[in-house]
Amino acid sequence: MSHLLQTPIEFLKGVGPTRGELLRKELGIQLYEDLIQHYPNRYIDRTRYYKINELRNQPAEVQIIGKITHVKMVEQKRGKRLVANFVDETGQMELIWFQGHKWIRESLQINVPIVIFGKSTLFNYVLTMSHPEIELVSEHQTSLRSALQAVYPSTETLNNRGISNRVVSKIMQQLFHETQSLFVETLPSYLISDLNLMSKKDALFNIHFPTSTEALNKAQIRLKFEELFFIQLQLITKNLIRKQKIKGHAFISVGDHFNNFFQNHLPFNLTDAQKRVLKEIRNDMGKPAQMNRLLQGDVGSGKTIVAFMSMLLALDNGFQSCLMAPTEILANQHFIGLSELAKELNINIKILTGSTKTSERKIIHEELENGTLSIIIGTHALLEDKVQFHNLGLAIIDEQHRFGVEQRSKLWKKNAVPPHVLVMTATPIPRTLAMSLYGDLDVSVIDELPPGRKPIQTVHRFDSNRLNVWKFIRDEIEKGRQIYIVYPLIQESEKMDFKDLMDGYESISRDFPLPKYAISIVHGKMKPAEKDAEMKRFSEGKTNIMVATTVIEVGVNVPNASVMIIESAERFGLSQLHQLRGRVGRGAEQSYCILMTSHQLSSDSKTRMETMCRTNDGFEIAEVDLKLRGPGDLMGTQQSGVLQLQIADLVRDRDILLLARQEATKLLRADASMEKPEHKNLKAAFLALSKKKNIWNYIS
């Protein structure tokens, strides 16, 4: 794009330093270019003018031609309001302002024809419109206006400071007047004609001032495609560069540790999915380039054994491995699991967490440095500077969305040659999201459960069925099984009438009295040692029922627990429900998940309950979750910076994303460094984008 677009926003006519500062602070608009990319989030049909007598039951935004006859200030309980009497030939109404009185009062003209625009409401039998947009009829007729008027994302501060939608629209017009046709085409011409895309210039004009619904549609497709296309170019380029430039250790030999374990000590036969994934990992680690693979698999699909066998490969080639988990509970569980797998193999495995004693730490540090410690499992403690490896060959990261990018890179820097990286997650990531968040990783999926696992039966019951549910629990306890009952809250907030955990605990204690039944309780207000003691009692089978808040979501493994009851299930997100359900079904017995809710359910809650009862497939659940919640929420706050897309939407624009990835792959295969003359503008735009701080830096 032209250098004119790099002009600071305050130099645009009609903006100036004060408004410039507000736009910068509230919307991050620094330059002309940022304003052009401040896309509308909806459009209003401005071809129709209403009369005041038509407004009685008109909830939408309307525009009316009329005049103001007089203006007054009215005292109210808190502060004042400014009220103007507005009339047309069919009646009258009140225009009201709660803020910005001085500035607005000065700008209002009496008995001059104006166009007002806003939402009308009926208040005490009087028609009112608060904070309307106002424009002189004379100006209204000459402005650059289309039938569909853009409505821009805004903030309360901007509206209160007089930067209304109309003002944004006006400065947008000014921008187009000043920069007319200076938009450089960024996509190669063959791509535009192959995909029948609108030109950049027309797309930018029609996104702000649509000449028709059809033109608006084409403009949106063009700009969405471009945004996703550049992201995919970046991701695929990163992947290619890493494979060419970032050298890794080639694990060429498959030796005694791996073969001995595979032939003599496998606790169960591997599923086809596990074999396929292992093959992909062996392939990657056999090359002298760094592996960067994402391993997705639902709770209980057997990722741990794949991770362990990958570690054995590293060991056979003379290298150390580490496994980093986000919490101590999870790290401990991995440690127990891996030690169990390795018990016949005579391998030195240790664990390092925040609560490891100083004397033990010292030994661990020494053994890691002299290479006698082959496998270390730990939490963030592994990132400390004191932790130095003799030769780290494989780094496995569990639930990596809980670690920041900087934290992960600390691990790589502990070695001259970076280790191979395997990222594991039990949070199924929908394909569209995986392509955008992890598009630079190669993805492996374990999509079948080990044989002998019975799918968990999930049912939805209303609170009125509680007696039947309790009877079912008694029967299960009779059979020697254990039960989880999970509550969403610990202390009842004033507004919420949800059964408090403590109330629940007391009523359960009454219904399941000692000495016949024993109950554990775990919640966020307990000290870690108390929690561990209660968890231990439950996992050793000393208690029948575990009443808990969501602390049990990650990493608790009690094969004998066969029933998960989720209270007020409508208050949990889908992925959380799915994770909680994954706590049962770990033994050979049939397991159950019972979702308890009140009768009043929103349509989203109904969809969540139906989805949970219909399927156990984490990927399908994640797709529904993505549709309900949108991509930002799905990845949690740590990654919320990831995809602040300006116009595309990963859920609705899935097809455009797939097309963008396909086209980006094709282009890079033909011209990886974008050197061909027809890619000149593309390369310039690509390099300019790479310098930006939005999505690019978050891609790990």
VMD Tcl script that draws the C-alpha trace (Angstrom):
set ca {
  {0.00 0.00 0.00}
  {1.00 3.55 -0.58}
  {3.20 5.46 1.89}
  {0.22 7.82 2.38}
  {-1.48 5.06 4.34}
  {1.34 5.21 6.90}
  {0.25 8.76 7.88}
  {-0.67 9.14 11.59}
  {-4.45 9.34 11.99}
  {-4.56 12.82 13.57}
  {-3.51 14.39 10.24}
  {-6.75 13.29 8.58}
  {-9.15 16.22 8.12}
  {-11.83 16.05 10.81}
  {-9.71 14.03 13.28}
  {-7.04 16.21 14.92}
  {-4.98 15.48 18.06}
  {-7.84 14.97 20.58}
  {-9.88 12.59 18.47}
  {-6.67 10.96 17.23}
  {-5.67 10.16 20.81}
  {-9.12 8.67 21.53}
  {-9.08 6.51 18.39}
  {-5.61 5.31 19.27}
  {-6.51 4.48 22.87}
  {-9.97 2.99 22.34}
  {-9.62 1.17 19.01}
  {-5.87 0.92 18.41}
  {-6.18 3.05 15.26}
  {-2.77 4.70 14.78}
  {-2.45 5.23 11.01}
  {-4.65 5.77 7.94}
  {-4.11 2.09 7.18}
  {-5.58 1.03 10.56}
  {-8.69 3.12 9.92}
  {-9.24 1.48 6.54}
  {-9.02 -1.90 8.24}
  {-11.52 -0.88 10.93}
  {-14.25 -2.92 9.29}
  {-17.99 -2.53 10.05}
  {-19.60 -5.28 12.12}
  {-23.07 -4.82 10.60}
  {-25.07 -2.73 8.14}
  {-28.39 -0.87 8.33}
  {-30.82 -0.20 5.52}
  {-30.89 3.59 5.26}
  {-33.20 3.88 2.26}
  {-36.32 4.15 4.39}
  {-37.49 7.21 6.36}
  {-40.09 6.72 9.10}
  {-42.80 9.09 10.36}
  {-43.19 9.61 14.11}
  {-46.69 8.10 14.06}
  {-45.25 4.83 12.67}
  {-42.91 4.29 15.61}
  {-45.21 2.77 18.27}
  {-43.99 -0.78 17.69}
  {-40.76 -0.28 15.77}
  {-37.92 -1.79 17.86}
  {-35.17 -1.45 15.23}
  {-33.05 1.61 14.45}
  {-34.93 4.18 12.37}
  {-34.30 7.48 10.62}
  {-36.75 10.36 10.61}
  {-36.80 13.81 9.00}
  {-38.07 16.68 11.20}
  {-36.96 19.62 13.35}
  {-36.13 20.42 16.97}
  {-38.54 23.03 18.44}
  {-36.96 23.56 21.88}
  {-34.31 22.21 24.28}
  {-34.28 22.02 28.10}
  {-32.23 20.55 30.98}
  {-34.10 18.23 33.35}
  {-32.85 17.43 36.88}
  {-32.96 13.75 37.81}
  {-31.94 11.66 40.84}
  {-28.36 11.37 39.63}
  {-27.16 14.34 37.56}
  {-29.13 15.87 34.69}
  {-30.41 14.99 31.28}
  {-30.70 17.15 28.19}
  {-34.10 16.87 26.44}
  {-35.03 18.19 22.98}
  {-38.55 18.26 21.55}
  {-38.52 16.85 17.99}
  {-41.47 17.10 15.56}
  {-42.50 16.08 12.07}
  {-45.87 16.55 10.35}
  {-47.34 13.45 12.08}
  {-46.40 13.96 15.75}
  {-43.68 14.68 18.29}
  {-41.11 12.85 20.42}
  {-38.26 13.52 22.86}
  {-34.55 13.26 22.12}
  {-32.48 12.62 25.27}
  {-28.79 12.88 26.18}
  {-27.34 11.73 29.50}
  {-23.77 12.86 28.78}
  {-21.85 15.47 26.82}
  {-24.52 18.14 27.45}
  {-22.45 21.25 26.85}
  {-21.03 20.10 23.53}
  {-24.37 18.73 22.26}
  {-26.39 21.76 23.36}
  {-24.09 24.06 21.40}
  {-24.41 21.94 18.26}
  {-28.24 21.67 18.22}
  {-30.03 24.04 15.83}
  {-33.68 25.00 16.39}
  {-36.25 24.79 13.56}
  {-33.76 23.57 10.94}
  {-34.61 20.42 8.91}
  {-32.53 17.50 10.23}
  {-32.32 13.72 9.89}
  {-32.18 11.82 13.18}
  {-31.16 8.20 13.49}
  {-31.32 5.82 16.47}
  {-33.52 3.42 18.46}
  {-36.91 4.68 19.55}
  {-38.52 3.48 22.79}
  {-41.85 4.12 24.47}
  {-41.30 5.38 28.01}
  {-44.32 6.39 30.16}
  {-46.39 6.75 26.97}
  {-43.83 9.21 25.55}
  {-41.76 8.25 22.48}
  {-38.06 8.87 23.14}
  {-34.75 8.36 21.37}
  {-31.55 8.62 23.40}
  {-28.25 9.83 21.98}
  {-29.47 9.95 18.33}
  {-27.18 10.69 15.41}
  {-28.11 14.05 13.90}
  {-27.33 15.42 10.46}
  {-28.60 18.47 8.57}
  {-30.82 17.45 5.67}
  {-28.65 19.58 3.38}
  {-25.50 17.60 4.36}
  {-27.35 14.29 4.43}
  {-28.19 14.59 0.75}
  {-24.62 15.22 -0.39}
  {-22.71 12.69 1.73}
  {-21.13 9.56 0.28}
  {-23.95 7.30 1.31}
  {-25.05 3.89 0.25}
  {-28.32 2.07 0.82}
  {-26.58 -0.11 3.37}
  {-24.96 1.99 6.04}
  {-22.00 0.60 7.93}
  {-22.13 0.30 11.72}
  {-18.62 0.24 13.22}
  {-17.42 -1.45 16.41}
  {-17.18 1.27 19.05}
  {-16.81 1.86 22.79}
  {-18.81 3.75 25.40}
  {-16.03 6.30 25.82}
  {-16.06 7.14 22.10}
  {-19.84 7.61 22.09}
  {-19.72 9.78 25.20}
  {-16.97 11.91 23.69}
  {-18.99 12.62 20.57}
  {-17.30 10.14 18.22}
  {-20.54 8.54 17.07}
  {-20.98 6.10 14.23}
  {-21.79 9.02 11.96}
  {-18.50 10.71 12.84}
  {-16.55 7.51 12.09}
  {-18.43 7.24 8.80}
  {-17.54 10.83 7.97}
  {-13.83 10.43 8.62}
  {-13.92 7.21 6.62}
  {-15.34 9.19 3.67}
  {-12.60 11.77 4.11}
  {-10.00 8.99 4.05}
  {-11.36 7.66 0.76}
  {-11.35 11.18 -0.72}
  {-7.72 11.67 0.28}
  {-6.38 8.27 -0.74}
  {-8.57 7.57 -3.76}
  {-7.32 4.49 -5.65}
  {-3.99 4.28 -3.85}
  {-4.66 0.74 -2.67}
  {-2.03 -1.52 -4.10}
  {-3.27 -4.97 -5.16}
  {-1.66 -7.52 -2.83}
  {-2.71 -10.81 -4.44}
  {-1.22 -12.06 -7.72}
  {-3.51 -11.45 -10.71}
  {-3.76 -15.14 -11.65}
  {-5.15 -15.90 -8.18}
  {-7.76 -13.15 -8.45}
  {-8.99 -14.43 -11.80}
  {-8.82 -18.14 -10.84}
  {-10.91 -17.59 -7.73}
  {-13.04 -14.85 -9.26}
  {-12.18 -12.41 -6.46}
  {-13.03 -8.71 -6.31}
  {-10.06 -6.34 -6.64}
  {-8.54 -4.93 -3.44}
  {-9.59 -1.40 -4.33}
  {-13.24 -2.30 -4.97}
  {-13.37 -4.57 -1.93}
  {-12.19 -1.84 0.44}
  {-14.65 0.65 -0.99}
  {-17.60 -1.75 -0.85}
  {-16.90 -2.96 2.66}
  {-17.35 0.61 3.95}
  {-19.82 1.99 1.38}
  {-21.60 -0.98 -0.22}
  {-23.13 -0.18 -3.60}
  {-25.38 -3.25 -3.26}
  {-25.83 -6.36 -1.11}
  {-24.10 -8.41 -3.80}
  {-21.08 -6.08 -3.90}
  {-20.86 -6.20 -0.11}
  {-20.85 -9.97 -0.24}
  {-18.02 -10.12 -2.77}
  {-16.03 -7.53 -0.80}
  {-16.33 -9.60 2.39}
  {-15.22 -12.80 0.65}
  {-12.21 -11.06 -0.89}
  {-11.02 -9.49 2.39}
  {-11.64 -12.64 4.46}
  {-9.75 -14.74 1.95}
  {-6.82 -12.32 1.97}
  {-6.59 -12.24 5.76}
  {-6.65 -16.03 6.11}
  {-4.36 -16.49 3.11}
  {-1.60 -14.36 4.65}
  {-1.89 -16.19 7.97}
  {-1.54 -19.54 6.20}
  {1.43 -18.25 4.16}
  {3.10 -17.30 7.43}
  {2.40 -20.65 9.11}
  {3.43 -22.82 6.19}
  {6.58 -20.73 5.60}
  {7.51 -21.14 9.27}
  {7.08 -24.88 8.99}
  {9.21 -25.06 5.82}
  {11.93 -22.85 7.30}
  {12.06 -24.93 10.43}
  {12.42 -28.12 8.45}
  {15.23 -26.63 6.39}
  {17.04 -24.46 8.92}
  {16.47 -25.75 12.42}
  {18.68 -28.74 12.62}
  {17.73 -31.58 14.90}
  {19.37 -34.79 16.01}
  {18.56 -37.68 13.69}
  {17.55 -40.66 15.82}
  {18.68 -43.32 13.40}
  {18.81 -46.46 15.51}
  {15.86 -48.30 16.96}
  {17.67 -50.11 19.75}
  {17.38 -52.34 22.79}
  {15.18 -50.17 24.98}
  {12.53 -49.69 22.32}
  {12.59 -53.26 21.01}
  {12.73 -54.91 24.41}
  {9.73 -52.87 25.60}
  {7.79 -53.39 22.38}
  {8.37 -57.14 22.29}
  {8.30 -58.08 25.96}
  {6.69 -55.44 28.15}
  {3.80 -53.82 26.28}
  {0.93 -53.87 28.82}
  {-1.65 -54.14 26.00}
  {-1.73 -54.24 22.23}
  {-1.39 -50.86 20.56}
  {-4.40 -49.63 18.59}
  {-3.97 -48.93 14.88}
  {-4.16 -45.22 15.65}
  {-1.31 -45.50 18.17}
  {0.82 -47.46 15.68}
  {0.19 -44.87 12.96}
  {1.13 -41.98 15.25}
  {4.27 -43.74 16.47}
  {5.31 -44.26 12.87}
  {4.85 -40.54 12.13}
  {6.94 -39.64 15.17}
  {9.70 -42.14 14.31}
  {9.78 -40.74 10.81}
  {10.16 -37.17 12.05}
  {12.81 -37.98 14.63}
  {14.80 -39.99 12.12}
  {15.51 -36.82 10.11}
  {18.19 -34.27 10.93}
  {15.55 -31.52 11.28}
  {13.68 -30.60 14.43}
  {10.35 -32.41 14.87}
  {7.46 -30.17 15.84}
  {4.40 -32.33 16.17}
  {1.06 -31.88 17.89}
  {-0.41 -35.10 19.29}
  {-4.14 -34.88 19.84}
  {-6.08 -37.62 21.54}
  {-9.13 -37.72 23.71}
  {-8.93 -38.45 27.43}
  {-7.93 -42.12 27.81}
  {-6.85 -42.67 24.20}
  {-3.34 -43.75 25.25}
  {-1.08 -40.77 24.52}
  {1.18 -41.63 27.47}
  {2.45 -44.88 26.01}
  {3.19 -43.16 22.68}
  {5.13 -40.49 24.58}
  {7.03 -43.17 26.52}
  {8.02 -45.10 23.39}
  {9.23 -41.87 21.80}
  {11.41 -41.34 24.87}
  {12.82 -44.85 24.49}
  {13.84 -43.95 20.92}
  {15.70 -40.92 22.23}
  {17.38 -43.10 24.85}
  {18.42 -45.69 22.22}
  {20.19 -42.85 20.41}
  {21.97 -41.64 23.54}
  {19.68 -38.69 24.37}
  {17.71 -37.50 27.37}
  {13.98 -36.67 27.35}
  {11.80 -34.42 29.43}
  {8.04 -34.21 29.87}
  {6.60 -30.93 31.11}
  {3.06 -30.74 32.56}
  {1.13 -27.66 33.72}
  {0.28 -28.84 37.26}
  {1.90 -30.95 40.00}
  {-1.05 -33.38 40.04}
  {-0.59 -34.02 36.33}
  {3.20 -34.27 36.57}
  {2.86 -36.78 39.42}
  {0.41 -38.82 37.45}
  {2.73 -38.93 34.42}
  {5.57 -39.91 36.74}
  {3.58 -42.81 38.24}
  {2.39 -43.91 34.79}
  {5.83 -43.82 33.15}
  {7.58 -45.44 36.12}
  {5.03 -48.26 35.90}
  {5.76 -48.74 32.17}
  {9.52 -48.64 32.75}
  {9.70 -50.88 35.84}
  {11.25 -53.83 33.96}
  {13.64 -51.70 31.89}
  {16.12 -50.37 34.44}
  {15.81 -46.71 33.34}
  {16.54 -43.76 35.61}
  {13.34 -41.61 35.74}
  {12.83 -38.75 38.20}
  {10.32 -35.96 38.86}
  {11.03 -32.28 39.54}
  {8.28 -29.95 40.80}
  {8.01 -26.95 43.11}
  {7.72 -29.27 46.11}
  {10.81 -31.41 45.38}
  {13.15 -31.23 48.40}
  {16.42 -29.33 48.06}
  {18.53 -32.43 48.72}
  {16.74 -34.31 45.92}
  {17.01 -31.32 43.58}
  {20.75 -31.34 43.96}
  {20.99 -34.98 42.88}
  {18.60 -34.37 39.95}
  {20.64 -31.38 38.72}
  {23.87 -33.39 38.87}
  {22.43 -36.46 37.15}
  {20.86 -34.36 34.39}
  {24.18 -32.65 33.70}
  {26.30 -35.81 33.68}
  {23.71 -37.71 31.63}
  {22.92 -40.53 34.07}
  {19.31 -39.36 34.36}
  {17.51 -40.39 31.15}
  {13.97 -39.13 31.67}
  {12.81 -36.17 33.75}
  {9.17 -35.27 34.34}
  {8.24 -31.95 35.82}
  {6.30 -28.72 35.94}
  {7.55 -25.17 35.23}
  {10.40 -26.09 37.58}
  {12.15 -27.61 34.52}
  {12.53 -24.12 33.05}
  {14.72 -22.79 35.87}
  {18.22 -21.77 34.83}
  {19.76 -24.26 37.27}
  {18.28 -27.14 35.27}
  {20.89 -28.01 32.61}
  {20.86 -31.14 30.46}
  {23.73 -33.29 29.27}
  {22.01 -33.73 25.88}
  {18.25 -33.15 25.69}
  {16.94 -34.87 22.56}
  {13.16 -34.86 23.06}
  {10.90 -32.39 24.86}
  {7.28 -33.42 25.39}
  {4.81 -30.79 26.53}
  {1.42 -31.75 27.90}
  {-1.58 -29.43 27.52}
  {0.67 -26.82 25.98}
  {-1.95 -24.07 25.73}
  {-1.27 -23.52 29.42}
  {2.34 -22.52 28.74}
  {3.35 -19.24 27.17}
  {5.52 -19.08 24.08}
  {8.44 -17.60 26.05}
  {8.29 -20.42 28.58}
  {8.50 -23.05 25.89}
  {11.42 -21.39 24.14}
  {13.37 -21.53 27.43}
  {13.47 -25.29 27.06}
  {14.88 -25.11 23.54}
  {17.68 -22.80 24.62}
  {19.10 -25.34 27.04}
  {20.70 -27.10 24.07}
  {22.97 -26.11 21.22}
  {20.85 -28.24 18.88}
  {17.16 -27.85 19.75}
  {15.38 -31.02 20.90}
  {12.58 -32.67 18.97}
  {9.25 -31.36 20.25}
  {6.06 -33.32 20.85}
  {3.10 -31.31 22.11}
  {0.26 -33.39 23.61}
  {-3.29 -32.29 24.26}
  {-6.44 -34.01 25.46}
  {-8.45 -30.92 24.54}
  {-9.67 -31.82 21.09}
  {-9.06 -28.87 18.80}
  {-11.42 -28.56 15.84}
  {-9.66 -28.88 12.52}
  {-10.29 -25.28 11.51}
  {-8.78 -23.99 14.73}
  {-5.85 -26.41 14.60}
  {-5.05 -25.17 11.09}
  {-4.85 -21.61 12.34}
  {-3.38 -21.98 15.80}
  {-1.05 -24.84 15.09}
  {-0.75 -24.53 11.34}
  {3.02 -24.60 11.68}
  {2.97 -27.92 13.56}
  {2.43 -31.32 11.99}
  {-0.64 -32.87 13.56}
  {-1.14 -36.49 14.68}
  {-4.44 -37.71 16.03}
  {-5.20 -40.81 18.12}
  {-8.80 -41.27 17.18}
  {-9.71 -44.64 18.68}
  {-9.96 -45.81 22.26}
  {-8.02 -48.87 23.52}
  {-9.95 -52.15 23.19}
  {-12.06 -53.19 26.18}
  {-13.06 -49.63 27.00}
  {-16.85 -49.31 27.06}
  {-18.19 -45.94 25.90}
  {-19.52 -43.90 28.83}
  {-23.33 -43.65 28.89}
  {-24.45 -40.06 29.33}
  {-27.95 -39.01 30.38}
  {-29.59 -35.69 31.20}
  {-31.88 -35.54 34.27}
  {-33.79 -32.64 35.79}
  {-33.55 -31.83 39.49}
  {-37.04 -33.29 39.99}
  {-35.61 -36.77 39.18}
  {-33.11 -36.60 42.04}
  {-34.64 -39.50 44.04}
  {-34.18 -41.88 41.12}
  {-30.60 -40.69 40.61}
  {-29.81 -41.27 44.32}
  {-31.30 -44.78 44.09}
  {-29.03 -45.46 41.09}
  {-25.99 -44.30 43.10}
  {-26.87 -46.64 45.99}
  {-27.09 -49.55 43.56}
  {-23.68 -48.71 42.05}
  {-22.08 -48.41 45.50}
  {-23.59 -51.82 46.37}
  {-21.64 -53.18 43.37}
  {-18.47 -51.73 44.87}
  {-18.19 -48.70 42.57}
  {-17.29 -45.11 43.46}
  {-19.04 -41.86 42.52}
  {-18.02 -38.28 41.69}
  {-20.49 -35.45 42.33}
  {-19.24 -32.16 40.91}
  {-20.56 -28.68 41.71}
  {-19.81 -25.50 39.76}
  {-19.57 -23.09 42.72}
  {-18.14 -23.07 46.19}
  {-19.92 -20.10 47.79}
  {-23.35 -19.06 46.63}
  {-23.31 -15.58 45.14}
  {-26.32 -13.39 45.98}
  {-27.67 -13.50 42.45}
  {-27.29 -17.20 41.88}
  {-29.75 -19.59 43.42}
  {-27.59 -22.60 42.57}
  {-27.18 -25.22 45.22}
  {-24.06 -24.39 47.05}
  {-21.41 -27.08 47.36}
  {-21.72 -27.09 51.14}
  {-25.53 -27.43 51.05}
  {-25.07 -30.24 48.57}
  {-22.49 -31.91 50.79}
  {-24.77 -31.73 53.83}
  {-27.79 -33.15 52.02}
  {-25.67 -35.93 50.48}
  {-24.30 -36.72 53.97}
  {-27.90 -37.02 55.23}
  {-28.92 -39.29 52.33}
  {-25.73 -41.40 52.51}
  {-25.03 -41.57 56.26}
  {-22.02 -43.03 58.05}
  {-21.01 -45.75 58.79}
  {-22.55 -47.35 55.70}
  {-21.21 -44.65 53.36}
  {-18.08 -42.47 53.50}
  {-17.77 -39.16 51.62}
  {-14.72 -37.12 50.56}
  {-14.92 -33.41 49.77}
  {-12.46 -31.34 47.71}
  {-12.74 -27.65 46.82}
  {-10.60 -24.65 45.94}
  {-10.50 -23.17 49.46}
  {-8.68 -26.20 50.92}
  {-4.93 -26.30 51.43}
  {-3.06 -28.48 48.88}
  {-2.12 -31.02 51.58}
  {-5.78 -31.40 52.64}
  {-6.84 -31.84 49.02}
  {-4.20 -34.48 48.44}
  {-5.24 -36.36 51.58}
  {-8.90 -36.41 50.49}
  {-8.00 -37.44 46.94}
  {-5.85 -40.20 48.36}
  {-8.67 -41.54 50.57}
  {-10.92 -41.67 47.53}
  {-8.39 -43.28 45.19}
  {-7.59 -45.92 47.85}
  {-11.30 -46.73 48.02}
  {-11.75 -45.58 51.63}
  {-14.60 -43.27 50.58}
  {-17.47 -44.06 48.20}
  {-18.39 -40.57 47.05}
  {-16.20 -37.62 46.11}
  {-18.04 -34.29 46.31}
  {-15.96 -31.65 44.54}
  {-15.77 -28.43 42.59}
  {-13.99 -28.63 39.26}
  {-10.55 -29.21 40.81}
  {-10.85 -32.83 39.73}
  {-11.05 -31.82 36.08}
  {-7.46 -32.57 35.22}
  {-5.50 -35.69 35.86}
  {-7.33 -37.73 38.47}
  {-7.28 -41.42 37.68}
  {-9.48 -43.71 39.76}
  {-10.38 -46.75 37.62}
  {-13.00 -47.89 40.17}
  {-15.03 -44.64 39.89}
  {-17.81 -45.37 37.43}
  {-20.35 -42.56 37.88}
  {-19.87 -38.83 37.30}
  {-22.76 -36.63 38.40}
  {-22.48 -33.01 37.30}
  {-24.74 -30.65 39.26}
  {-26.08 -27.50 37.54}
  {-24.54 -28.88 34.35}
  {-25.97 -25.95 32.38}
  {-23.33 -23.74 34.00}
  {-20.39 -25.64 32.47}
  {-19.00 -25.22 28.97}
  {-19.02 -28.18 26.62}
  {-15.31 -28.84 26.72}
  {-15.40 -28.72 30.53}
  {-18.29 -31.21 30.62}
  {-16.37 -33.48 28.26}
  {-13.19 -33.26 30.36}
  {-15.15 -34.04 33.54}
  {-16.85 -37.00 31.92}
  {-13.38 -38.32 31.00}
  {-12.64 -38.85 34.71}
  {-14.81 -42.01 34.67}
  {-14.71 -44.91 32.23}
  {-11.09 -45.70 33.08}
  {-11.75 -49.26 34.23}
  {-13.36 -52.21 32.46}
  {-16.82 -51.54 34.01}
  {-19.67 -49.69 32.30}
  {-19.49 -46.05 33.38}
  {-22.13 -43.33 33.51}
  {-22.25 -39.56 33.38}
  {-25.43 -37.88 34.67}
  {-26.02 -34.22 33.82}
  {-28.33 -32.61 36.40}
  {-30.02 -29.32 35.46}
  {-32.98 -27.16 36.39}
  {-35.97 -27.07 34.03}
  {-35.20 -23.59 32.69}
  {-32.55 -24.01 30.02}
  {-31.37 -21.57 27.37}
  {-31.20 -22.89 23.84}
  {-27.37 -23.03 24.08}
  {-27.61 -25.10 27.26}
  {-30.06 -27.48 25.58}
  {-27.65 -27.87 22.66}
  {-24.82 -28.65 25.09}
  {-26.85 -31.31 26.96}
  {-28.03 -32.92 23.71}
  {-24.49 -32.97 22.29}
  {-23.09 -34.61 25.44}
  {-25.79 -37.30 25.43}
  {-25.41 -37.94 21.71}
  {-21.65 -38.35 21.33}
  {-18.44 -39.25 23.13}
  {-16.31 -37.93 20.29}
  {-14.20 -35.07 21.60}
  {-13.66 -33.62 18.12}
  {-17.35 -33.44 17.37}
  {-17.94 -31.83 20.78}
  {-15.18 -29.31 20.11}
  {-16.77 -28.37 16.77}
  {-20.12 -27.69 18.47}
  {-18.33 -25.78 21.23}
  {-16.54 -23.66 18.65}
  {-19.87 -22.79 17.02}
  {-21.43 -21.88 20.37}
  {-18.55 -19.97 21.89}
  {-16.35 -18.70 19.09}
  {-12.58 -19.20 18.81}
  {-11.48 -16.61 21.37}
  {-13.02 -18.32 24.36}
  {-12.09 -21.78 23.27}
  {-8.37 -21.42 23.72}
  {-8.62 -19.76 27.12}
  {-7.17 -16.39 27.99}
  {-3.51 -17.36 27.68}
  {-3.93 -17.60 23.94}
  {-6.57 -14.92 23.57}
  {-4.16 -12.78 21.60}
  {-3.93 -15.51 19.07}
  {-6.51 -14.76 16.52}
  {-7.79 -11.27 16.69}
  {-8.94 -11.48 13.14}
  {-10.13 -8.25 11.60}
  {-12.83 -9.63 9.35}
  {-12.70 -13.41 9.01}
  {-14.41 -15.75 11.47}
  {-12.98 -19.24 11.95}
  {-16.37 -20.84 12.45}
  {-18.44 -19.20 9.75}
  {-15.64 -18.90 7.23}
  {-14.36 -22.43 7.48}
  {-14.62 -22.99 3.71}
  {-12.66 -19.82 2.96}
  {-9.99 -20.95 5.45}
  {-9.63 -24.34 3.75}
  {-9.36 -22.63 0.37}
  {-6.77 -20.17 1.72}
  {-4.63 -22.98 3.12}
  {-4.84 -24.93 -0.12}
  {-3.89 -21.90 -2.25}
  {-1.05 -20.88 0.10}
  {0.41 -24.40 -0.03}
  {0.17 -24.42 -3.82}
  {1.86 -21.03 -4.15}
  {4.73 -21.89 -1.79}
  {5.36 -25.18 -3.55}
  {5.78 -23.30 -6.79}
  {7.73 -20.35 -5.38}
  {8.81 -20.81 -1.76}
  {10.66 -17.51 -1.45}
  {8.05 -15.51 -3.44}
  {10.74 -14.29 -5.84}
  {8.77 -14.50 -9.11}
  {7.83 -11.11 -10.63}
  {4.10 -11.84 -10.27}
  {4.61 -12.25 -6.51}
  {6.37 -8.91 -5.99}
  {3.45 -7.12 -4.28}
  {2.49 -10.25 -2.39}
  {5.99 -10.50 -0.92}
  {6.04 -6.83 0.06}
  {2.68 -7.17 1.84}
  {3.82 -10.39 3.48}
  {7.00 -8.80 4.86}
  {5.08 -5.76 6.09}
  {2.61 -8.00 7.92}
  {5.36 -10.10 9.47}
  {6.66 -6.99 11.24}
  {3.28 -6.46 12.87}
  {2.53 -7.46 16.41}
  {-0.91 -9.02 16.01}
  {-1.28 -12.69 15.20}
  {2.23 -13.33 13.95}
  {4.04 -13.33 17.26}
  {1.64 -15.70 18.91}
  {2.24 -18.49 16.50}
  {4.69 -20.60 18.38}
}
mol new
graphics top color blue
foreach p $ca { graphics top sphere $p radius 0.5 }
foreach p [lrange $ca 0 end-1] q [lrange $ca 1 end] { graphics top cylinder $p $q radius 0.2 }
display resetview
